[in-house]
Amino acid sequence: MATSTAVQPRRAVKASQKRKLMIEAIAVLAVVLLLLFVIPALLTGFRINLLGRFLALAIVALGIDLIWGFTGLLSLGHGIFFALGGYAFAMYLELNTLGEGELPEFFGLYGVTELPWFWQPFHSFPFTLVAIWLIPAIVAGLLGYLVFRNRIRGVYFSILTQAALVVFFNFFNGQQKLINGTNGLKTSTSIFMGQQVGGPEMRTFFYGATVLFLVLAYVLCRWLTSGRFGRMLIAIRDDENRVRFTGYDPTAFKVLVFAVSGAIAGIAGALYTVQSGIVSPQFMDIAFSIEMVIWVAVGGRATLVGAILGAVLVNMARSLLSEKFPDVWLFFQGALFLIVVTALPDGIIGWGRRQFGATVSSALGLAPAHIPYADGTEPEPDSLPDPPQLAEK
Amino acid sequence: MALSRNPTLFPIRPNWLKNNLPLLPLHATPKEPLVSTKVLDIQDVTVSFDGFKALNNLNFTMDEGELRVIIGPNGAGKTTFLDVITGKVKPTEGAAYFKGQDLRRYKEHQIARLGIGRKFQTPRVYLNLSPRENLELSCNREKNVFSTLFKTTPPAEKRTVGGLLETIGLDHKADIPAALLSHGEKQWLEIGMLVAQSPDLLLVDEPVAGLTDEETEQTGNLLLSLAESHSIVVIEHDMEFVRQIARQVTVLHQGTVLCEGTMDQVQNDPRVIEVYLGKETSLTPEQMLLLRIAATMAWADDNFAPIQQEVILDRLSRKFAHAPEEQASLRDDLKNLLAKEIPLEELVPQLSTPAQREDALMLSYEVISSNEINHTEAVVYQQLLNLLNLPPETVSRLEAAALDELARWR
């Protein structure tokens, strides 16, 4: 008797969840088909290349959302992982273009005659494929372990990630003899799978690869944030001490999710590098890492779709505006951030959900989402009897 | 002399505690209280923060299956005491043992896994998760990263959570965000999360702060039913609530244990009055008992009228003889200390000599006569007369004397 009352609505909830998942899968598939077959037919090569770059940035936004939106850790240092992924791929491309016994051109300028040791493994393509995500993941994991083990949180965590970013930026900027310093590594004239990376065939290829990895990253984040692990991340965001006194070690969870987020940023960096033709220490510019956070805030924290939408929309607005009015962009970006913080704290997706959530879910035949009490009053606990009734008796 | 308390004083279970399921399958058989194993053993613990000693050579032991209430004025070190047990603060000196295991060696989450659950002062639940999800996270047995990631909640745990949701009365709100629950419901949810952890020792910090009277009583009953299968430490300020649940009370003061005993022993102890009021007192335990009987009379109609307070305070101030502004703060403290609705059946038998009983009658009559005697007060007064069992002529003599006293005072 006791269980039947509790289980009945639960089943309805489960059925609704299944339906929701189906609708989501269909929607993802539709978007993929749209991106792969419809849009390339409509846009010029230049525009498709731009869109490909924005979609690569959407991948890193997913990673930011994972740790900021869900776990509550505001990282201002994701440029590190983004650049590491980009450098890993660019180093392979440099070596792949050369003949036997040759050195990349820039080494000649600085009098380097022997390939530095850490370049050697990048002759191998399989190694590079792993390094693109594993190196950022290891760096993120180590940084995270040191920070989280010492229970550094909130603003201090953000400052530390930014400080790490500055350290990496200065290191890469100053090491001409190792990785061509401030000039970075150019990839547009390199050869990949027998084709020039900057050529039209490769552009289409990398555009397709970006769409594919965006979907993979989305599915990974979706899997991580649903289920027990996802609830754990939200629990850490809501009250880390409670988590600790419940018997979980939040450090392990945070290190893992930070490493995953770093890995995702590495993949995004590699895809962005080949589509923009260069990787340079500018990827680790402080402003760029802050922009990544803005994309997520605009789209809507803790909503994966919001992260993607925010990254694509903000970057599209930027390229349109800076084509028309080159000087206006920075003001616009500042204004955008102010608007989001003051008027749309839950971003575009959060706002949309509040405006149209009930209509949409009833149209799709889903259980109504719970609408929070708009005036902020707490609901009366109805387990308590009504005082006037008692008085009458 | 300690009164043996009648266990049938706490038979009430709240209406939402309808199912008599054991709270957790793991604790289906109530534990045998073993005198030899102390569930908690704190030895000479000192905690100092930059020279300030929050705990000072504190010694404390607790038997398995015991429900212990810890009271003490603000700053007595109650919360630090819990911090030491749960590993949030490491003792500067001394050692803390849980079932013989040295707690200094473990981190917070490891101590939680040993079987110590803690409820914080303000309700701390995961606001963006539903009560069901809150409980499932606590109930999870394998708390490392990878089993949390790759395994789903086993059906047995789901059943436990379902049962718990009913026990804490949240089964109809199981799937809405916890942020929408009322303050009392959040308190219960947190207690539920504690139980889901299946700990052997529950540490509960001020569970009824900010609750209504009815919620307070329900929380008390919940704790009492939990006490059947767990060892519990409760920290509380609310004296009435303490009286509802307490069997054994420990008073902390300035980081050390001031005294331990039953609620009556503690409330009659002049040192306790002293630390609560911050003043030296010449009151004897017997005099304190008199005052508490008088306070019970004053509370009889649920309205401790100012004039009644004045009468009690006048008596007290004759002992204390202090400035008026000190008496004002004293009044507030006393209001809490002299908790209402203390059963006279418990207090009166503690009066040992006929002289004391006469004093109690006179003071009580003085108190209720200070304003018009209403029906409720008359009933309670009659009850007091029956309990005191004094000869009728003595009663009338004392009543007249009390009215004289009152007239002189006015």
Interface residues (C-beta under 8 A of the other chain):
Chain A: A2 T3 T5 A6 V7 P9 R10 V13 L224 G227 R228 F229 R231 M232 I234 A235 R237 D238 D239 N241 R242 R244 F245 T246 G247 Y248 D249 P250 A252 F253 L256 H370 P372 Y373 E378 P379 E380 P381 S383 L384
Chain B: W16 N19 L21 T86 K107 E108 H109 A112 R113 G117 R118 F120 R124 V125 Y126 L127 N128 L129 E133 E136 L137 S138 N140 K143 N144 V145 T148 L149 K151 T152 T153 R159 G162 G163 L165 E166 G169 D171 A174 D175 I176 P177 A179 L180 L181 S182 H183 G184 E185 M193 Q197 T212 E214 E215
